[in-house]
Amino acid sequence: MTTITEAATTAALLSRVAAIRAAEFASPEASAALALPLFMRVGGRLPVRPADRAVHESAKRGTVRVRGRDLATYAWGSGPDTILLVHGWRGRASQFAPIVRELRAEGFRLLAFEAPANGESPGRRTDIRDWLAAIDALQAREGRFHTIIGHSFGAMAARAAIVDGITAGGLVAVAGPSRARFLVDAFAQRVGVGPTTADALAARFARRILPDLTDPWPRFDGAAYPLPERVPLLVVHDRADREVPASEGIRLHDAHGARSRLVLTGGAGHNRVLGADATLDAVTAFVTGGTEGLDRLALDLRSAAVTGAGAGAGAA
């Protein structure tokens, strides 16, 4: 049942969207100015699912200092190799509970953080800089990561961090966009404004968040700036993802050639894909054996397809 607060929030958002659309007729720049706060809005904090609570409560809690704030961290297991888990926008560490259970059983140590305004970390606002700074701070404290597993926005942030110099033995990108500009264009489409306003919003956002870069968007494009040659990639995406279409995962996979593997699930959607059987099987095989381990795995699941390099375009 919708609460009064939720109803009021929905009404306020609809009013803001209407104002953004109306402003576009006068000036795309004015429309973009109104749209920017909504584009950067995190929204209400995601609760811990009942199915994930046991894993959530079993974690060793800690903090990491990032850009003046103490962010929540969680650790599971005590193995010699550490895997970093990076949640997405309006996400939290507990979403990785199914993966934590699988990989802890394989002897790995799992580590996660929650960005500002997400999970149990303080703050009301956040942006990509917080994700990158958190990954950097944890690397400085922990050393090289065996693997980094990112979901959604977190997959994009993890990839950018590795391109920027974070050391990891591999990357798993689950339901992630291949490029940051997709987020702007998808937002513009949902709000109902045109490409000129989307361009103005992208420029305004870049000036706000990364003012030192003339054009920051290629930096967050997995095709323009792929992972270093030494880093293998596993891309997992659901064909029915309504938040980030599977075409984004396919594009990222195709940009990485023979060192990438693509797993397409069916019917899991954007968030539940983290606990899909095909995802857990593929992630475990990749983490324990790399791309060769994944190739050896017989994924006899009707809802999934494993595609080798260069075959992604035909898998959509």
C-alpha positions in Angstrom: 0.0 0.0 0.0 1.3 3.4 -0.9 2.0 5.7 2.0 1.2 9.4 2.2 4.9 10.2 2.0 5.4 8.0 -1.0 2.4 9.5 -2.7 3.6 13.1 -2.0 7.0 12.2 -3.3 5.6 10.8 -6.5 3.4 13.9 -7.0 6.4 16.1 -6.5 8.5 14.2 -9.0 5.7 14.3 -11.6 5.5 18.1 -11.1 9.2 18.4 -11.6 9.1 16.3 -14.8 6.3 18.5 -16.1 8.3 21.6 -15.4 11.4 20.1 -17.2 9.3 19.3 -20.3 7.7 22.7 -20.3 11.0 24.5 -20.0 12.3 22.6 -23.1 10.0 24.6 -25.4 11.7 27.8 -24.3 15.3 26.7 -23.8 17.0 23.2 -23.7 19.6 24.8 -21.4 16.9 25.9 -19.0 15.3 22.4 -19.2 18.7 20.8 -18.5 19.2 23.1 -15.5 15.9 21.9 -14.0 16.7 18.3 -14.9 20.1 18.1 -13.3 19.0 17.7 -9.6 16.5 15.0 -10.6 19.2 13.2 -12.7 21.5 13.2 -9.7 18.8 12.2 -7.2 19.6 8.9 -5.4 16.1 8.3 -4.0 15.1 6.3 -0.9 17.5 3.8 0.6 17.1 0.3 -0.6 16.2 -2.0 2.3 17.8 -5.4 3.0 15.8 -8.2 1.5 14.7 -10.9 4.0 16.5 -13.5 1.9 19.7 -11.5 2.2 19.5 -10.6 5.9 21.5 -13.6 7.2 24.5 -12.8 5.0 24.1 -9.1 5.8 24.2 -9.6 9.5 27.1 -12.1 9.4 29.5 -9.5 7.8 32.4 -8.0 9.7 31.5 -4.3 9.8 34.0 -1.5 9.3 34.4 1.9 7.6 36.6 3.5 5.0 37.3 7.2 4.9 36.3 8.6 1.5 36.2 12.3 0.6 35.6 13.4 4.2 33.0 10.7 5.1 33.2 7.3 6.8 31.5 4.9 4.5 30.2 1.5 5.6 32.2 -1.6 4.7 31.4 -5.3 5.0 33.7 -8.3 4.9 33.0 -12.0 4.7 35.4 -14.9 4.9 39.1 -15.0 5.7 40.8 -16.4 2.5 44.1 -15.1 1.2 42.4 -13.6 -2.0 40.0 -10.7 -1.7 37.2 -10.0 -4.1 35.7 -6.5 -4.1 31.9 -6.1 -4.6 30.7 -2.8 -6.0 27.0 -2.0 -5.8 25.1 0.2 -8.1 23.1 3.5 -7.9 20.6 3.3 -5.0 22.1 -0.1 -4.1 23.7 -1.8 -1.1 26.2 -4.5 -0.3 23.6 -7.0 0.7 22.4 -7.4 -2.9 25.5 -9.5 -3.4 24.4 -12.0 -0.8 23.9 -15.0 -3.2 27.4 -14.3 -4.7 28.9 -14.0 -1.2 27.5 -17.4 -0.2 29.0 -19.0 -3.3 32.4 -17.5 -3.2 32.9 -17.7 0.5 32.4 -21.4 0.2 35.2 -21.4 -2.4 37.6 -19.9 0.2 37.6 -16.3 -0.9 37.3 -13.2 1.2 34.6 -10.8 0.1 34.7 -7.1 0.7 32.1 -4.4 -0.1 31.5 -0.8 0.6 28.3 1.4 0.4 28.6 4.7 -1.3 27.3 7.9 0.3 23.5 8.1 0.4 23.3 4.3 -0.2 22.8 1.5 2.3 24.1 2.4 5.7 26.6 5.1 4.6 25.9 8.7 5.5 25.0 11.5 3.2 22.2 12.6 0.9 24.1 13.0 -2.4 26.7 11.1 -4.3 28.3 10.7 -7.7 30.8 8.6 -9.6 33.7 10.3 -7.8 32.7 8.6 -4.5 32.7 5.1 -6.1 36.2 5.7 -7.6 37.6 7.2 -4.4 36.2 4.3 -2.4 37.7 1.7 -4.6 41.0 3.5 -4.5 41.0 3.8 -0.7 40.2 0.1 -0.3 43.0 -0.8 -2.7 45.4 1.3 -0.8 44.4 -0.6 2.4 43.9 -4.1 1.0 46.3 -4.4 -1.9 45.5 -6.1 -5.2 42.1 -7.5 -5.6 41.7 -11.0 -7.0 38.5 -9.9 -8.9 36.2 -7.0 -8.8 32.5 -7.7 -9.2 30.3 -4.7 -10.1 26.5 -4.4 -10.5 24.8 -1.8 -12.7 26.4 1.6 -12.1 29.0 -0.2 -9.9 30.1 -2.3 -12.9 30.8 0.9 -14.9 32.6 2.5 -11.9 34.7 -0.7 -11.4 35.7 -0.8 -15.0 36.7 2.9 -15.0 38.7 2.4 -11.8 40.7 -0.5 -13.4 41.3 1.6 -16.5 42.6 4.4 -14.1 45.1 2.0 -12.5 43.4 -0.1 -9.9 44.9 -3.6 -10.0 42.6 -6.6 -10.2 42.9 -10.1 -11.7 39.6 -9.8 -13.5 36.3 -7.9 -13.7 32.7 -9.2 -13.6 30.3 -6.7 -14.9 26.7 -7.6 -14.0 23.9 -5.6 -15.7 26.2 -2.6 -16.3 26.1 0.1 -18.9 28.9 0.1 -21.3 29.1 3.9 -21.3 28.1 6.7 -18.9 26.4 8.7 -21.7 23.7 5.9 -21.8 22.6 7.0 -18.4 21.9 10.6 -19.6 20.1 9.4 -22.7 18.0 6.9 -20.9 17.0 9.5 -18.3 16.1 12.0 -21.1 13.9 9.4 -22.7 12.1 8.6 -19.5 11.5 12.2 -18.7 10.4 12.9 -22.2 12.9 15.5 -23.5 14.8 15.5 -26.8 18.5 15.0 -27.7 19.3 18.7 -27.6 18.3 18.9 -24.0 20.1 15.6 -23.3 23.3 17.1 -24.7 22.8 20.2 -22.5 22.2 18.0 -19.5 25.4 15.9 -20.2 27.5 19.1 -20.5 26.1 20.6 -17.4 26.6 17.3 -15.4 30.2 17.1 -16.7 31.0 20.7 -15.6 29.6 20.0 -12.2 31.2 16.6 -11.5 34.4 16.5 -13.6 35.3 20.2 -14.3 38.9 19.4 -15.1 38.1 17.3 -18.1 37.0 18.9 -21.3 35.0 15.9 -22.4 34.8 13.2 -19.7 32.3 11.0 -21.4 34.9 8.8 -23.4 36.7 8.1 -20.1 33.6 6.2 -19.0 33.0 4.4 -22.2 34.1 0.7 -22.2 34.6 0.6 -26.0 36.6 3.8 -26.1 38.7 2.9 -23.1 38.6 -0.9 -22.7 40.3 -2.7 -19.8 44.0 -3.3 -19.8 45.0 -6.3 -21.9 46.0 -8.3 -18.9 42.5 -8.1 -17.3 39.9 -10.7 -18.4 36.2 -9.8 -18.4 32.9 -11.6 -17.7 29.8 -9.8 -18.7 26.4 -11.0 -17.3 23.2 -9.4 -18.4 19.6 -10.4 -18.5 17.7 -10.2 -21.8 14.7 -8.7 -20.0 16.6 -6.0 -18.2 14.4 -2.9 -18.2 16.9 -0.6 -16.6 20.0 -1.2 -18.7 19.2 -3.2 -21.9 21.3 -6.2 -22.8 22.6 -4.4 -25.8 24.8 -2.4 -23.4 26.4 -5.6 -22.0 26.9 -7.0 -25.5 28.6 -3.8 -26.6 31.0 -4.0 -23.6 31.7 -7.7 -24.3 32.4 -7.1 -28.0 34.8 -4.3 -27.2 37.1 -6.7 -25.3 37.6 -9.5 -27.8 38.9 -12.9 -26.9 39.4 -12.1 -23.2 35.7 -11.5 -22.6 32.9 -13.9 -22.0 29.2 -13.0 -22.2 26.4 -14.7 -20.2 22.8 -13.7 -21.1 20.1 -14.8 -18.6 16.4 -14.9 -19.3 13.7 -13.4 -17.1 15.8 -12.4 -14.1 15.7 -8.6 -14.7 18.1 -5.9 -13.5 18.5 -6.8 -9.9 17.5 -10.5 -9.5 20.2 -11.4 -12.0 22.6 -11.2 -9.1 21.1 -14.4 -7.7 20.3 -16.3 -10.9 21.7 -19.8 -11.1 23.4 -19.0 -14.4 25.0 -16.0 -12.9 26.3 -17.8 -9.8 27.6 -20.7 -11.9 29.4 -18.4 -14.3 30.8 -16.1 -11.7 32.2 -19.0 -9.7 33.8 -20.6 -12.7 35.3 -17.3 -13.8 36.6 -16.4 -10.4 38.2 -19.8 -9.8 39.4 -20.5 -13.3 39.3 -17.3 -15.5 37.9 -17.5 -19.0 39.2 -21.0 -19.3 37.3 -22.1 -16.3 34.2 -20.6 -17.7 34.8 -22.3 -21.0 35.0 -25.6 -19.3 31.7 -25.0 -17.5 28.8 -26.8 -19.2 26.0 -24.2 -18.7 23.1 -26.5 -19.5 20.5 -23.9 -18.6 17.7 -23.1 -21.1 17.5 -19.5 -19.9 21.2 -18.7 -20.4 23.6 -18.5 -23.3 27.4 -18.3 -23.1 28.9 -16.5 -26.1 32.6 -16.4 -27.1 34.4 -13.3 -28.4 32.8 -11.5 -31.3 29.5 -13.4 -31.2 27.6 -10.9 -29.0 26.0 -9.0 -31.9 23.9 -12.0 -32.8 22.9 -12.9 -29.2 20.6 -9.9 -28.5 
